[in-house]
Amino acid sequence: MNKKKIALFFFGNINYDGRSYNMIKTLSENNYCVEVYHLSNKTEIKKNISLIGLQNNYKSGFFKFYRWFQMIKKISLDSYSSVIASDLYSLVGLKPSSKSFIVYDVRDFFDELPSLKNKPFKKIFWKTVEKKCLPFVKTIITTSNKDKEVIKKKFKAFTHLQYYTIYNYPLLCNHKKNNYLRSKFNINPNNKILIYQGVIEKGRGVGLLIKIISMVKGCACVIVGGGPDLLFFKQVVSSLNLKHKVFFHKKVPYVDLLKITLSADVGISFIRPTCKNNIYALPNKIFEYSICGLPVLSSNMPSITTTIKKYNLGKCCNIYNQNHIIDTVKEITQKSFLNEKKSLIKNIAWKSQEEKFLNIFKL
């Protein structure tokens, strides 16, 4: 019996994307052949998985998107039983037919991206383009129930769509606590390490974290990742003479990330409510921190606050009240969290999402 083939398109490098990595792993382990089209300069073939690298020499902007559209538009979808578009940029570039089973993974409200703030014409453009693609989409998946509510209202005219919530939970962590970050950056063993991991850009609270660290004794912070504002924040750290307290670690593949997370003490997510994407965000880093046993310190966004309280993951704070943040940092570095670790892991590990995810492809 021939194995069913599934294609996944991702406008980025799949090796650095935990959500896609988990989906691919689950599909391949359940007798699907998965072909992944992503931005990379190499192609890798593994058991049941083909990571097909599509080279794009443009770093950003319209030409990067347009080059991606050009490349994936040439790919026939006829041999696939299902196709996953992991972002709008991929969905727009696909060449579907009425027989195609397209799954649209809505991780962001693309007309509400922070980069489109004060750009009404671009917002209208992306909103229009997205709706033109929806007649070919069969299933929508979102990262939280709140996102699903918002998307259902947004796409209410498209009554054929089916909706699923697939949370951004990480794989179970089999690594042990370690001193990797302390050793790498020569951090005082008595100091608590606050970690931020993810995209480094304005609006994600990186600047606020740097400011808070400058005012709290006995703490250092490590910022893990890459992004458009990495150089800017490095310059901020330098200008504030904080190189002894704030450290930058390069972006690492998802399979190596949790080893680094385990060497920190507190996980940080200071998202600012600058747009709908941020307001309703439930970032995967929240669960990555938690599954590694780190208490989470986060801004008080609705979905994040509900989740942190439900599972006793840490503390939420008012990011516009500097004294409150400082007091909360002091509290969270001294208080014990995650008292019911076994129960917690069962609830926030990717394993809890696998059956729901696989059911999408059995329709």
Summary of the structure (lengths in Angstrom):
residues: 363
radius of gyration: 20.7
end to end distance: 18.6
largest distance: 63.9
contacts: 1170
relative contact order: 0.12
helix: 42%
strand: 19%
